[in-house]
Structure formats: structure tokens, C-alpha cells
Amino acid sequence: MTGDAGESTPASDSASVPVVREARPADADAVAAFARDTWGQRHDDYVPRVFPEWAASDDSDSGTFVATLSPAAVAESDAVAGRDDRDPGDTLVEGDGAGAAAPGEPEAVVGCIQGVLLTEWEAWGQGIRVDPAARGAGVGTALSEAALDWARDRGAAVCRNMVFSWNVMGLGQSRAVGFEPATEFRFAEPEPTETDAEPADPSLADPDPNAAWAFWSDSDACDHLRGLALDPDESWACSALTRERLATAAAEDRLIAVAGESALDGFAVRTRVTEREGDGEPTRTATYGVAAWRDVDAAGALYDAIAADAAAADADDARVLIPETVEHVSDTGANRVPVAAEPDFVMSADLTGGDR
């Protein structure tokens, strides 16, 4: 549930208990009002951009929720007055009786979250945001519990989330509602580079999914990542890497492997190529959901293969999920491949213990 859900300062003495309901398209402007500047200039927040689609979706494998409070609970908050781009009433929507207000009466939308079912047993929580004007009112807890209940009702055995390592309030909120530490990773950022290597290059192995599965199952990368890789369908989500997913990647020419003299030395899986507008020009990014290798030399060969694959996909940038360990990050650095400045944390909540 990436985002800022800290609750350190009460909104006001009149703050009521938040009421969580299903999101509606009409909530989009209210969410954008408090989420457009979640982290200041540090990172661009994607939630205002994707929330309208989330709220309008009728996908049975996803559930989007908002938390609501009475307008009086946030009207006098210093958090509202301190933001030049925000008016006191811009998070108000017309209630329908499912939230904090009676039908036709105004209510304040003060938080959002989405739950996604990735597989029949794995759920993911994402996009949790809390209006600074409502912190201290239990909004983050109410949203998290709603998403966990939603996942549990759909048969999920586990719900995971991802929190930026520097988001201490978000980490604390996740622990408070039952998430435990799972793993951490970092993105390596090789530059897409065209290559003249022939297909018969001995460093390029046949992308056999069974060989890749055997290598993965016995690797330190698998152990550290708890068997997780970026999900093939949901951006910024992690799910269990399976033999079937490797077979699909191989069939679609997205499985990359390198070999030594007699054995597989490493592999990576291209998860997706995305395009996004920036500074008036589109940027294509190839994302590799996981990479694992035998040693520092194998890492170099694998990064060369990834750079070539990204260039062949006409990507401007590439990023590769790698375990956040001294070995993997230093192997990357030794091959002069840049890495992201900070890691990301994955947390996990066990949903098999019955109802809360």
C-alpha cells in the first residue's frame, strides 16, 4: 500500500470515526485535491492519475475504497490552510448514505485505497492516501482493514504491499494493521544498448523456462525475495514467480538467459514495456520483473543481454528488480550499472487466521 498513511496529529477535537465505502467516479476530484502533493517535490504521485479508472472499474478482481468524514471534522484543519493550491471545500462530495453523510448531504473524502487479487491466493494493497487534514482520525487503519477484509472475502491467503523505504509513517501504519516485513529490493538501471552479438554468442543461453526455474529455486535471489517478482499484470505489485510464468515469458520472447561453459549462469524476465509522456516527449521504459545470477561475471553478461533486449524493444530506459543485498547491489556496481538511490520494502499480511 504505497503511500503516506501516517496518523500523528489529530485533525480536530470534532473528528468523527471515518466511514469507508466503495469509491465512485465522483470522488476523483476530492482524491486529487489531497493526493496531488503527497510527497512534495520528491516523487510524482500516480494516484490522482489512475484513481478515476480505479473508481469506474467493475473488475471483480479489484476493489477501490474511500474513507469519509463529516465536513466539520476537517473544516478547520491547519493542513488545509497551509496549502496554497487547496480550498477548504474541495474534498467535499454529495453523500449517498453509504459514507459519513445521509443521501444528498455533503461528506469529506479523506482517504483512498485499492485492493487487487493477483492470483487465486495472493492479494495486493496499493495507493493508500490520507488527507493531511484528517490524520489522527484513524483513516489509514480503517482503509487498510477494509482492503484486508475485501481480500479475505475473496479467498486470498496473503495480502502484500509495497512501501518506499523512506516512508517511515507508511511503514509504521502497515505494521499497526498486521503487515509483517517480507523483503526488500532495488531497481538496477542499465542503459538500453544495441549490440552486434550474434544469436550463437556462447554467453547467450537458450531461454529454457525449466532451467530458469531450477536456477531460480536454488538461488540466493529467490531466498531473499521470498520467491517474489513483479507481477505480470499489475504495475508496482509483486507476486510469486512460477514455472508457468517463466514458460509464458519464454514463449513470448521475454525470458533472457546467459550461460557459462556448461550451465545456466543467470536469467531475467521482461515484465512489460510502458510509455509515458514527459517534457512533451514519450519515454519508453522496459521493466524486468526479476534478475538472478551466479556471480559478478554472470551479472555483467546478464546486464549486457538485458541492455540489448531493452534496445530491441525500442526502450529509452530500463529498470531491473534485484534483491537488496550487498552481493547483488555490489555485483551491479562492479559492472558499472547504475542503481536506484533507495530500496523499496515489501510487507505481507497473513489472511488465513479467520475473521478479524
Secondary structure, DSSP 8 states (H G I E B T S, - for coil): --S-----S-S-TT----EEEE--GGGHHHHHHHHTTTTTTSS---HHHHHHHHHH---TTEEEEEEEE-GGGTTT-HHHHT-TT--TTTTEEE--SSSSS-TTSEEEEEEEEEEEE-SSSEEEEEEEEE-GGGTTSSHHHHHHHHHHHHHHHTT-SEEEEEEETT-HHHHHHHHHTT-EEEEEEEEE----------TT-TTB----HHHHHHHHHTSHHHHHHTTEEE-SSSTT-EEE--HHHHHHHHHTT-EEEEE-SSSEEEEEEEEEEEEEEETTEEEEEEEEEEEEESSHHHHHHHHHHHHHHHHHTT-SEEEEEEE-SHHHHHHHHHTT--B-SS-EEEEEEE-TT---
